[in-house]
Amino acid sequence: MTTKSAIHTRRFPRLTGALAVLAISAISGCGNLTAGGFTAEATVIVSGDAASPAASPQGPLVAPALVGPAPTSHDVGPEGEVEVEFLAYLITESGAALQLGEEIRVRVDLRGENEMDVVSEIVPATRYTGLRIVFTDIEVEVNGLVVDGVPVPEVRVELEDLSLLVERPIDLDVRGGSKVELVVDLNTPTWLQAVDPLTGMVDESVFGDLVGVITR
């Protein structure tokens, strides 16, 4: 894969607005947040292609028209790995953003045959209504991808502003002492079919429309 010489990252504050007030109130009220009651553990997981998102209200949006048919099973289609770099933020009901970890870099099987826990954070127990993801790099090494008769061994999502903001709605009422998982479903086999075989590039809008988030 090509390695970028520089990555532009749009930073967001780790704790903002009402979330900061909530955390301060919890600290003053109980002293030790990790003892349970006011906090929970949130884990972000990345999958190259999670199980069918149709059963989840946080699944990907409807796919746009793509070049060629998309694989319908993990048993067919191209093989390889997808690598992404991104920042992740939980969004509270009041609109405050809580950053989960630092910039994340992960490589997973593009067909979803494995998934990777990439960050776990202790977060305030409250209601969250969104997951914001800022992608700074998306690349794929692939075997067996042929578009318009042309083999394509490497694919990259073209980021016009060097980063891509994707935000998905969730409905997550987090209770103190609980553990929650947020699965970022890259849905790779579908957007791979939109690659330009001459450049190896996929438009960021196609990728952005297909990324999904599943809570569990």
ZASEDREN-517053 format. One record per residue (C-alpha): residue in three letters; residue number from 1; y negated, x negated, z negated. Coordinates in Angstrom, 3 decimals. Layout:
% residues N
REC; rest; nr; v; u; w
REC; Ala; NUM; Y; X; Z
...
***
This chain:
% residues 216
REC; rest; nr; v; u; w
REC; Met; 1; 0.000; 0.000; 0.000
REC; Thr; 2; -3.567; -1.030; 0.558
REC; Thr; 3; -5.373; -2.020; -2.636
REC; Lys; 4; -8.986; -0.986; -2.947
REC; Ser; 5; -11.430; -3.742; -3.721
REC; Ala; 6; -13.644; -1.370; -5.664
REC; Ile; 7; -13.224; 2.079; -7.152
REC; His; 8; -16.190; 4.348; -7.752
REC; Thr; 9; -15.563; 6.564; -10.758
REC; Arg; 10; -17.702; 9.494; -11.825
REC; Arg; 11; -17.695; 9.434; -15.604
REC; Phe; 12; -17.998; 12.463; -17.838
REC; Pro; 13; -18.704; 12.352; -21.581
REC; Arg; 14; -15.562; 12.324; -23.720
REC; Leu; 15; -16.847; 15.031; -26.041
REC; Thr; 16; -19.659; 17.392; -25.145
REC; Gly; 17; -21.478; 20.500; -26.277
REC; Ala; 18; -19.595; 23.047; -28.327
REC; Leu; 19; -16.516; 20.834; -28.459
REC; Ala; 20; -18.445; 18.170; -30.351
REC; Val; 21; -19.660; 20.799; -32.818
REC; Leu; 22; -16.103; 22.056; -33.251
REC; Ala; 23; -14.752; 18.563; -33.950
REC; Ile; 24; -17.525; 17.748; -36.432
REC; Ser; 25; -16.970; 21.042; -38.268
REC; Ala; 26; -13.249; 20.356; -38.486
REC; Ile; 27; -13.831; 16.865; -39.837
REC; Ser; 28; -16.196; 18.082; -42.538
REC; Gly; 29; -13.877; 20.951; -43.459
REC; Cys; 30; -10.515; 19.194; -43.835
REC; Gly; 31; -10.995; 15.438; -43.673
REC; Asn; 32; -7.784; 14.458; -41.847
REC; Leu; 33; -7.531; 16.131; -38.451
REC; Thr; 34; -4.129; 14.648; -37.667
REC; Ala; 35; -2.548; 16.461; -40.622
REC; Gly; 36; -2.346; 19.677; -38.557
REC; Gly; 37; -4.177; 22.992; -38.634
REC; Phe; 38; -7.236; 22.001; -36.614
REC; Thr; 39; -5.723; 19.816; -33.903
REC; Ala; 40; -2.881; 19.750; -31.396
REC; Glu; 41; -1.319; 17.264; -28.981
REC; Ala; 42; -2.027; 17.614; -25.255
REC; Thr; 43; 0.042; 15.653; -22.732
REC; Val; 44; -0.753; 15.257; -19.032
REC; Ile; 45; 2.269; 14.942; -16.730
REC; Val; 46; 2.217; 14.103; -13.004
REC; Ser; 47; 4.778; 15.341; -10.464
REC; Gly; 48; 4.833; 14.579; -6.753
REC; Asp; 49; 6.163; 18.086; -6.138
REC; Ala; 50; 6.884; 20.286; -9.155
REC; Ala; 51; 9.332; 23.191; -9.034
REC; Ser; 52; 8.032; 26.203; -7.125
REC; Pro; 53; 4.568; 26.972; -8.538
REC; Ala; 54; 4.751; 30.607; -7.494
REC; Ala; 55; 5.877; 31.592; -10.993
REC; Ser; 56; 2.817; 29.986; -12.597
REC; Pro; 57; -0.686; 31.518; -12.500
REC; Gln; 58; -2.019; 27.952; -12.408
REC; Gly; 59; -0.078; 26.966; -9.257
REC; Pro; 60; -1.683; 25.600; -6.076
REC; Leu; 61; -3.858; 27.702; -3.832
REC; Val; 62; -2.458; 29.063; -0.566
REC; Ala; 63; -1.864; 26.220; 1.874
REC; Pro; 64; -4.089; 25.956; 4.948
REC; Ala; 65; -2.613; 25.725; 8.438
REC; Leu; 66; -0.821; 22.382; 8.654
REC; Val; 67; 0.596; 20.210; 11.416
REC; Gly; 68; 4.306; 20.968; 11.685
REC; Pro; 69; 6.606; 22.763; 9.232
REC; Ala; 70; 6.557; 21.803; 5.562
REC; Pro; 71; 9.828; 20.947; 3.788
REC; Thr; 72; 11.309; 23.908; 1.945
REC; Ser; 73; 13.599; 21.944; -0.386
REC; His; 74; 13.771; 18.651; -2.249
REC; Asp; 75; 16.947; 17.996; -0.208
REC; Val; 76; 15.158; 17.615; 3.151
REC; Gly; 77; 12.105; 15.918; 4.560
REC; Pro; 78; 10.459; 12.529; 4.049
REC; Glu; 79; 11.191; 10.265; 1.099
REC; Gly; 80; 8.942; 7.837; -0.734
REC; Glu; 81; 6.389; 7.556; -3.494
REC; Val; 82; 2.871; 8.832; -4.055
REC; Glu; 83; 0.359; 6.867; -6.116
REC; Val; 84; -2.796; 8.427; -7.553
REC; Glu; 85; -5.712; 7.326; -9.716
REC; Phe; 86; -7.698; 9.944; -11.587
REC; Leu; 87; -9.581; 11.026; -14.699
REC; Ala; 88; -8.583; 14.233; -16.510
REC; Tyr; 89; -10.671; 16.598; -18.673
REC; Leu; 90; -9.794; 19.728; -20.611
REC; Ile; 91; -12.500; 22.403; -20.341
REC; Thr; 92; -13.130; 24.662; -23.324
REC; Glu; 93; -13.995; 28.345; -23.159
REC; Ser; 94; -17.659; 27.402; -23.730
REC; Gly; 95; -17.607; 24.911; -20.838
REC; Ala; 96; -17.442; 21.670; -22.854
REC; Ala; 97; -15.374; 18.837; -21.334
REC; Leu; 98; -12.921; 16.682; -23.270
REC; Gln; 99; -11.701; 13.548; -21.488
REC; Leu; 100; -7.991; 12.848; -21.867
REC; Gly; 101; -7.470; 9.095; -22.021
REC; Glu; 102; -9.095; 6.648; -19.623
REC; Glu; 103; -8.644; 6.308; -15.857
REC; Ile; 104; -4.979; 7.037; -15.071
REC; Arg; 105; -2.930; 5.286; -12.390
REC; Val; 106; 0.605; 6.529; -11.723
REC; Arg; 107; 3.301; 6.352; -9.035
REC; Val; 108; 5.939; 9.098; -8.731
REC; Asp; 109; 8.557; 10.263; -6.257
REC; Leu; 110; 6.805; 12.353; -3.600
REC; Arg; 111; 9.512; 15.048; -3.672
REC; Gly; 112; 9.284; 15.594; -7.413
REC; Glu; 113; 12.596; 13.977; -8.327
REC; Asn; 114; 10.879; 12.443; -11.332
REC; Glu; 115; 7.760; 13.230; -13.307
REC; Met; 116; 5.676; 10.953; -15.485
REC; Asp; 117; 3.893; 11.468; -18.800
REC; Val; 118; 0.605; 9.647; -18.263
REC; Val; 119; -1.498; 10.384; -21.356
REC; Ser; 120; -1.240; 12.192; -24.700
REC; Glu; 121; -4.300; 12.996; -26.810
REC; Ile; 122; -5.010; 14.761; -30.096
REC; Val; 123; -7.365; 17.620; -29.200
REC; Pro; 124; -9.153; 20.361; -31.165
REC; Ala; 125; -7.156; 23.568; -31.577
REC; Thr; 126; -9.161; 26.024; -29.484
REC; Arg; 127; -9.000; 27.951; -26.204
REC; Tyr; 128; -9.127; 25.948; -22.969
REC; Thr; 129; -9.873; 27.573; -19.638
REC; Gly; 130; -9.714; 24.718; -17.142
REC; Leu; 131; -8.387; 21.286; -16.251
REC; Arg; 132; -10.803; 19.058; -14.334
REC; Ile; 133; -9.338; 16.155; -12.353
REC; Val; 134; -11.436; 13.475; -10.659
REC; Phe; 135; -9.282; 11.617; -8.121
REC; Thr; 136; -10.385; 8.139; -7.038
REC; Asp; 137; -7.363; 7.118; -4.942
REC; Ile; 138; -4.373; 8.890; -3.348
REC; Glu; 139; -1.821; 6.943; -1.299
REC; Val; 140; 1.752; 7.489; -0.123
REC; Glu; 141; 4.486; 5.127; 1.038
REC; Val; 142; 6.913; 7.261; 2.988
REC; Asn; 143; 10.117; 7.022; 5.010
REC; Gly; 144; 11.088; 9.638; 7.565
REC; Leu; 145; 7.659; 11.164; 8.196
REC; Val; 146; 7.166; 11.849; 11.898
REC; Val; 147; 4.111; 13.774; 13.142
REC; Asp; 148; 3.785; 14.659; 16.841
REC; Gly; 149; 6.561; 12.183; 17.570
REC; Val; 150; 4.782; 9.318; 15.779
REC; Pro; 151; 6.404; 7.693; 12.692
REC; Val; 152; 3.892; 7.401; 9.830
REC; Pro; 153; 4.907; 4.880; 7.110
REC; Glu; 154; 1.760; 5.056; 4.977
REC; Val; 155; -0.609; 7.926; 4.256
REC; Arg; 156; -3.931; 7.973; 2.433
REC; Val; 157; -6.245; 10.820; 1.484
REC; Glu; 158; -9.714; 10.120; 2.830
REC; Leu; 159; -12.278; 10.513; 0.028
REC; Glu; 160; -15.729; 11.006; 1.496
REC; Asp; 161; -17.628; 10.185; -1.722
REC; Leu; 162; -14.991; 7.766; -3.077
REC; Ser; 163; -13.918; 10.448; -5.556
REC; Leu; 164; -12.714; 14.039; -5.356
REC; Leu; 165; -13.294; 16.676; -8.027
REC; Val; 166; -10.520; 19.245; -8.415
REC; Glu; 167; -10.750; 21.913; -11.107
REC; Arg; 168; -8.061; 24.470; -11.849
REC; Pro; 169; -8.295; 27.480; -14.181
REC; Ile; 170; -5.878; 27.650; -17.092
REC; Asp; 171; -5.522; 30.031; -20.031
REC; Leu; 172; -4.450; 27.871; -22.936
REC; Asp; 173; -4.971; 29.079; -26.498
REC; Val; 174; -4.000; 25.965; -28.436
REC; Arg; 175; -2.858; 26.431; -32.040
REC; Gly; 176; -3.148; 23.790; -34.712
REC; Gly; 177; -0.133; 21.495; -34.933
REC; Ser; 178; 1.269; 22.552; -31.547
REC; Lys; 179; 2.116; 20.464; -28.483
REC; Val; 180; 1.104; 21.471; -24.973
REC; Glu; 181; 1.841; 19.962; -21.566
REC; Leu; 182; -0.290; 20.109; -18.443
REC; Val; 183; 1.640; 19.280; -15.281
REC; Val; 184; -0.473; 18.059; -12.352
REC; Asp; 185; 1.550; 19.145; -9.309
REC; Leu; 186; 0.491; 17.005; -6.329
REC; Asn; 187; 2.534; 19.153; -3.885
REC; Thr; 188; 2.886; 16.054; -1.714
REC; Pro; 189; 5.437; 17.181; 0.937
REC; Thr; 190; 3.115; 19.975; 2.066
REC; Trp; 191; -0.129; 18.050; 2.556
REC; Leu; 192; 1.715; 15.107; 4.134
REC; Gln; 193; 2.233; 17.330; 7.166
REC; Ala; 194; -1.549; 17.357; 7.718
REC; Val; 195; -1.769; 13.599; 8.304
REC; Asp; 196; -3.461; 12.259; 11.402
REC; Pro; 197; -0.678; 10.089; 12.893
REC; Leu; 198; -3.179; 7.733; 14.528
REC; Thr; 199; -5.126; 6.911; 11.346
REC; Gly; 200; -2.630; 7.750; 8.586
REC; Met; 201; -5.353; 9.797; 6.888
REC; Val; 202; -5.337; 13.276; 5.338
REC; Asp; 203; -8.572; 15.197; 4.829
REC; Glu; 204; -9.548; 15.499; 1.163
REC; Ser; 205; -10.054; 19.265; 1.466
REC; Val; 206; -6.381; 19.765; 2.388
REC; Phe; 207; -5.210; 17.689; -0.566
REC; Gly; 208; -7.694; 19.303; -2.963
REC; Asp; 209; -6.651; 22.832; -2.025
REC; Leu; 210; -2.989; 22.091; -2.701
REC; Val; 211; -3.110; 20.355; -6.084
REC; Gly; 212; -1.831; 22.667; -8.812
REC; Val; 213; -1.722; 22.689; -12.613
REC; Ile; 214; 1.152; 24.193; -14.597
REC; Thr; 215; 0.941; 24.643; -18.368
REC; Arg; 216; 3.971; 24.678; -20.637
***
